[in-house]
């Protein structure tokens, strides 16, 4: 990261320190229990690879760079997840923050303001991560940079399993722990398979993210105006002349986007719906063969997803756009299920041919339109 006057736009170390300080403690386990849980999660991650590849018929690509077993599987605690995600944010946001720092250097007193702003932003990011760190069960980090404590594959990528969160949820749901741990690993292994079997997917998503960030309006006045409108909308007020509009279902992220960013986000939403829905479809498809209590786990987990932990949790989920992620699971799984029912698994796997065969946001909602576009035209049907 470049810096102006020894300061950065985000104080990353402060973000880690803040999140680590405020994150909730995990469930109580003995040292022996913790060792056994970590070992079991690693075994399940390894065994999931064969199950997922057999079910999906997605083979390792010769162009993928790293074989799945070369992609590290890290069983982490909540502070470990925080450190990994801060490193990922720092890598992805580097081009945008460099541009913003260049703009700041031309403003008198910009370095001093930046030092204060960097700390404020670091605290805000830390508080957000402290909230999320107790809720994520696992994560495939696509753009993860390697570090001494957090290794990653040569082309980027590592699989994180957050052990205390997995234990917390399995206890809360009162499900069979061994089955639940394998079920979670099947979902995360599907994400690893998606990126190791489809070598262009990482670059495509990164390109979309950078295009989204490149459209960010870095003019402070314009950004503050959009944030003001966002705050008014979330508080129930309306900017003058917009009394007829309803932003009640939109998150803070939605409200500060430009029109160009909304278009890019529509494409990203479709891709993420596909990836998340595919992972849910696969873990339920593989489940009956290897997870005896999969039906009970799925029923209880779906109820937990839908309900949230309480009013505050639901408000934060809405504000941060996490409800949209829950819809991605649901809508994406419906898309995958409908396509597989109609054209089979091999027919569905045409989705991985190129960026042009990915479903649009509209096609996620109407799988028949994707089938018509990708299959019938390709097969010469009128």
N, C-alpha and C positions, 0 to 999 in steps of 0.2 A: 504494500500500500504506500502511495506517496503521502507526504504530509506537509503541512504549511506551518512553519514556526514550531515544529515538534508536536503538533496536534493532528488528530484525525477527525473525520466527520462523525465517527462512532467510536467511543471508548470501549473496545472489545473486551479488554480485561475487566473493566467495571461491569460490563454486561454479564460475564461469567460469574464474577464475585456476587453480584446482586441476585442472580438467579439461584446460585448455590445456597446463598444465605436464606432465601425466602421459600425455597421448595419444601414441600411437606416431607417429613421422614417416611420411609417405606415401612412395610409390615415387619413385625418382629420375627426374626428367624435366628436359630443358633448358627454358629460358625460351620458346624458339620452339615446342617441343612442347606446353608448357602452354597457350600462346595458341591453338594449333591445336585442342587437345582441347576447350577451353572453347567455341570458335566452333562446332565440330562438334556438341557437345551442345545448344547453343542452336538450331542448325538442325534437329536431330532432334526436339527438343521441339516446334518449330513445325510440322514436317511430320506429326508423330504425331497432331495434333489432327484433321486431316481423315480419316486412316485409322481412328481410334477411333470417330469419330462416324458414319462410313459403316457400319462393322461393327456397332456397337451399336444404331444407329437412335435414338440419344438426342439430341434437339435441344436447343439452348439455350433455357431457359425465359425467358419475358418477365418473370418475377418473381425471377429469380436475382440481379438487381442488377448484377453485373459479367460482361461477356462473357469467355470463356476467355482471349482474348489480352490482356485487361486484368489478368489474374492474373499477377503477376510470376513469371518463371522465373529463379531464382538459381543459378548454378553456383558452388559454395562449396568451400572446403577443410575440413579437420576442425575447426579452431577456429571457422570460420564456422558450421558445423552446430551446434556447442556453443552459441554465442551465440544462435542462432535458437531452439533448444529451451529454453534457460533462459528466454528471453522468453515462450515459449509456456506453460511451466510456471507462470511467475509470474502470467500472466493467468488461467489456468484455476483455479489454487489460491487466488486472491485471496479469494473469499468464505469458504472454510474457514479460512485463516490469519488473516483479520480476526476471525472468531469465536474462534479460539484465543487471539489476542492480547487480546481483551476479557476472556476467562477469566483469562489470566495477570495482567492489571492488578489483579485483585482479590486476588491472593495476595501477602502480604508478601515483599519481595525478588524479586518476579517479574521485574522489569526486568533485574536482575543475572543471574538464572538464564537469562533469555531471551537475553541477549547471548552467554553461553557456548554455550547450546543452538543458537543461530542459526549460530554458527561451526562447531560440530560437524556440524550438518545440512548446511551449505554444503560442507564437505569431503566428506561422504558422498555427496552428490549429484554433486559434481565427479568423484569416483572412478568412480561409476556411468557418468556421461556419457563419461569418458575411455575406458571399456571399449566402450561402444556406438558411439562416434564413428568407429571404424575399421571398423565392420561395416555401416553403413547405406549403401546405394547411392543411394537417392532417397527423397523424402518429400513428400507433399502436406500442408502444415501448415494444418489447417482453422481453427484459432483464433488464427492468428498476428497479433500486434499490429504495426503499422507502426512503424519507427524510421528514423533518418537513414541508417543503414548497411544496414538490412534492410527494404525496402519491402514492402507487402502491399496487396491489393485493398481497396477501400473497405468491403466487407462482411466483410473478413477473408479470409485464404487466400493462400498462395504455394506455389510448387513449388520444392523444393530438389533439386539434383543434386550429389552429393558426388564431385567429379572424381577425387581420389586413390584413393578406394575402388573406383570403377568401373575405373580403370586397373589397380589391384592385382588385382582379380578376373579381369579379362580376361587378364592375364599369367599368373596362377596356373592358369587353366583352359586356357590356350593356344588361345583361340578368336580368330576374326577380329575385330579391335577395332571396326571400323566397324559390323559387324552387331550386336555385343554392345551397343554404346552406343545404337543405335536400339531394340533389344529392351528395354533398361531404360527408355528414354523412353516406349515404348508402355505399359508397366505404370503408370508415374507419371501419364501423361496420362489414362489411364482413371480414376484417382482424381480428377483435376481435372474430368473430364467428369461423373462421378457427382454432384459437389457443385454444379456450375454448371447442370446439367440438372434437378436435383431440389432446388428451393429450400428445401423444408422439412427436408431431411436434416440440415443443419448444426444447426439449432435443436433438432431431436429428439435428436441425439447429445449436444449440450451439456446439454440438460435431464436426460438420463440420467446424465451424468457429475456434474452438480451434485447430483442426487438421491443418487448414490452417496456423494459427499463429505459431503452433509448428514447421512447416517446414521453418519458417523464418530464414534466414542465419544471425546470429548475429555477425559473424566475420566482423569487421569494414572494412577490406581490400576488402573482397568479395562484401560487400554491396555497398561500394563506387564505385567499378568497374561497378556494374550493374547500379548504378545511373548515372555514366559517360556515359555509353552506352545509357541509356534512354535520357539523355540530348542531346547527339549527334543526336539521332534519331528524337527527337522533334524539333531540330533546323535545320533538313534537312540534316545533315551529317551522314555518315555511318562508323561504326567501320571497320577497315581494314579487308578485306576478306569477307564482307557482302554486297558488292555493289548490288547484285541481289535481296536482300530482300527488302520488302516494309512494314515498320511499321507505315505508315502514318495514318492508321485507329485505331491504338492502343493507349490506354490511358497510363498515367504515371504509374498507378497501374499495368497494364498489363506488362509493360516493366521491372519492377523490380521483377517479379515472378520467382520462380524456376519451373522446369518441374512438380514436385510433386504438387506445389501450383496451377498450371494451371489445373491439373486434378481435384483437389478438387473444384476449382472455377467453372469448368464446371458443376459439380453436383449442386453447390449452385445457379448458374445461372438458371438451369432448375427449381429448387424449387421456386426461386423468380419470374421467369416468370409465373409459375403456380399460385402463390399467387396473383400477381398483375393482371394477365389476368383474373383470377376468380373474383376478386373484380370489375374490369371494366365490365365484363359480367353480374354480379349480379346487379350492379347499373343501367345498361341499361335495364336489364330484369324487374326489379321492377319499374323502372322509369315511364313507361307509365301509370301505375296504380295510382301513387301518386305524380308524378312531371309533371304537364301539359305541360310545355315547354321543356321537356327533349330532344327532337330532335334538337331544336335550341341550347340548351346548349352544347350538344355533338358536333355538327358541329363546333361551334365557339371555343370550348375548344381544339378540335383536331387540328385545324389550329394554335392555339396559341402554343400548344405543339411542333408542327413540325417546326415552324418558329424561335422560340427563340426571345429574345428581341433585338438582334443586333449582330454585328460582335464580340465584346468582349465577350458577353454572350455565343455565339456559340463556341468561342475558349476555354473558360473556361469549358463549358459543355464537350467538347471533351477531354480536358486535364484531367479532373477529372473522366471521364468515365460515365458522366450522359447521354450521348447519348445511351449508352448500356442499361440504365434503361428505356429509352423511347422505345427501341426495345422490352424490356421485356413486357411492357404493350401490345404492338401490337401482338407479337408472342404468348404470353400467352393467350390472348383473342381468337385468331384464334384457338388455340389448344382446349380450353374449348368449344367454339362454335361448332367445328367440332365433338368433342366427344359426346356432348349432342345431336346434330342432329342425330348421328348414334345410340347411345345406351340409350338415355334419361338421365334425371338428376340422377336417382338412379344408372344407369350404370356408369355415370361419377364419382359418389361418391365412387366408388371402389378405386379411387386414394388415398383416405384417410385411406386405410386399414392398411398399414405399410410402412416403408421406401422402401421396395421392389416394391411397386406398384406406387411409384412416377415416373413421366416420366423422361427419360434421356434428355439431351440437344438435341440429335438427334430426339427423339420422339416428343419433342415440335414442331419441324419443320415438322414432319411426324406423325400426330395423328393416322393414320391407323396402324402404327407399334405398338403404345401403345395399341390400341384396340386388335390387334392380340396377343400381349404378355399377356395382363392381362385378356381379356375376352375369347378369343377363346380357349386358353390353359386351363383356369380355368373351362370352360364349356365343356371340353372334345372334342373340335373340333380338327380335324387333322391339 
